[in-house]
Amino acid sequence: MSNFDEIIDRADTRALKVERCSVLFNRKDVLPLWVADMDFAAPPAVQKALKQRIEHPIYGYTVRPESFFDSIREWQMRRHNWSVENSWIEFSPGVVPSLGLAVQAFTQPGEGVIIQPPVYPPFFGVINDFNRKVVENNLVEKDDHYEIDFDHFETMAADDNNKLFLLCHPHNPVGREWSEEELRRMGEICVRHNVIIISDEIHCDLTLFGHKHIPLATVSPSIADITVTCMAPSKTFNLAGFSTSYFIASNTRLLKAMRQQLFGYHLHMGNTFGALALEAAYNHSEEWLDELREYLEGNVMLMHNFLTEHLPEVKMVMPEATYLLWLDFRAWSMSQSDLKRFMTDKAGLGLNDGSTFGRMGEGFMRMNVASPRRIVEKALIQLRDARKEFLSEVR
Ligand SMILES: Cc1ncc(COP(=O)(O)O)c(C=O)c1O
């Protein structure tokens, strides 16, 4: 049994999650619960493979053997019942880089790319950076979760200027694991209107509470034919520092267009250690992952129960996947800048500002609960006490 309760000091490891706090929050000593990076040790099999390789003192350019692709193919079959071929898979240094490559491969400057806010901020970034047009199909808040506005989505897809759709599945930050029916409806709309889909499925292995991930490309052959799927072991096994991900497309035209961009920028060499880590993770760390998911469910339930008891006006969207919680503070009626200041200065918490996920994120914060339970507890106590103090000050 892995010890996810162990608190590991990340000081002096150049961890972005820790080092950027002074810039982002103007304070070094906030509890860092922001970027999607876990405070857990990588699986033992990954550590072992890396240690073995590091013993050899030459770290020159390396190739990716067929075993790299085999491990991805077998993982997709075992975990997601998705039958892929090695020849459909291409390495990429990151999922966000892949999104940028796709924007350049499939659209021209000025053309529209559809996204569904509130969504992971780089979805806006990769469109704006290449002078394409952000086309928003806002998610719809319904009771305590989010749904898709299919009518508006179809109107956007039918516009000839809109050529590409970036799907986030599971959706960061609202934690939805899109159902087969929802995927089918989105996919069929895109098939009807010749919109290519880039499906960012980086969080696909982190489903919770019995939810099952359905890769978009498995829904139907016609949807697979317009889809490029981006995945990685980085969120699943906490390996983001290795810049190792991949994309999968059964349509050779789409795969070729992506590859052309990748090779054009010479991004295909990759990272010696990342490829080894991916194989060790996918081939030998499945048990670790299942224990992790159980631990994360415990942290989510702790959050839910604590908020219900002590801060019932703060609403938490129950995630179907991911360790990222979308917290609704609108009942506090604070401006976004006051809310941010409250979190850092009063509660001592380094959370993601909800408004960076789009206008719909005003009044929200995103919290990463992939930390030892005692840290999550500490964060909750700091939040509760800071709110108490704030209320006593304003009375
Ligand atoms: C939806 C989503 N896509 C992509 C990424 C980052 O991927 P990469 O580090 O491979 O660029 C993240 C990280 O938080 C994410 O949440």
Ligand as a Chemical Component Dictionary entry (heavy atoms), coordinates in Angstrom:
data_LIG
# 
_chem_comp.id                   LIG 
_chem_comp.type                 NON-POLYMER 
_chem_comp.pdbx_formal_charge   0 
_chem_comp.three_letter_code    LIG 
# 
loop_
_chem_comp_atom.comp_id 
_chem_comp_atom.atom_id 
_chem_comp_atom.alt_atom_id 
_chem_comp_atom.type_symbol 
_chem_comp_atom.charge 
_chem_comp_atom.model_Cartn_x 
_chem_comp_atom.model_Cartn_y 
_chem_comp_atom.model_Cartn_z 
_chem_comp_atom.pdbx_ordinal 
LIG C1 C1 C 0 -6.636 19.984 -19.292 1  
LIG C2 C2 C 0 -5.145 20.098 -19.242 2  
LIG N1 N1 N 0 -4.429 19.989 -20.390 3  
LIG C3 C3 C 0 -3.084 20.088 -20.384 4  
LIG C4 C4 C 0 -2.386 20.304 -19.211 5  
LIG C5 C5 C 0 -0.897 20.449 -19.252 6  
LIG O1 O1 O 0 -0.330 19.523 -20.077 7  
LIG P1 P1 P 0 1.222  19.545 -20.447 8  
LIG O2 O2 O 0 1.976  19.809 -19.176 9  
LIG O3 O3 O 0 1.455  18.183 -20.997 10 
LIG O4 O4 O 0 1.397  20.615 -21.460 11 
LIG C6 C6 C 0 -3.087 20.420 -18.013 12 
LIG C7 C7 C 0 -2.359 20.692 -16.763 13 
LIG O5 O5 O 0 -2.904 21.087 -15.780 14 
LIG C8 C8 C 0 -4.496 20.308 -18.026 15 
LIG O6 O6 O 0 -5.208 20.421 -16.906 16 
# 
loop_
_chem_comp_bond.comp_id 
_chem_comp_bond.atom_id_1 
_chem_comp_bond.atom_id_2 
_chem_comp_bond.value_order 
_chem_comp_bond.pdbx_ordinal 
LIG C1 C2 SING 1  
LIG C2 N1 SING 2  
LIG C2 C8 DOUB 3  
LIG N1 C3 DOUB 4  
LIG C3 C4 SING 5  
LIG C4 C5 SING 6  
LIG C4 C6 DOUB 7  
LIG C5 O1 SING 8  
LIG O1 P1 SING 9  
LIG P1 O2 DOUB 10 
LIG P1 O3 SING 11 
LIG P1 O4 SING 12 
LIG C6 C7 SING 13 
LIG C6 C8 SING 14 
LIG C7 O5 DOUB 15 
LIG C8 O6 SING 16 
# 
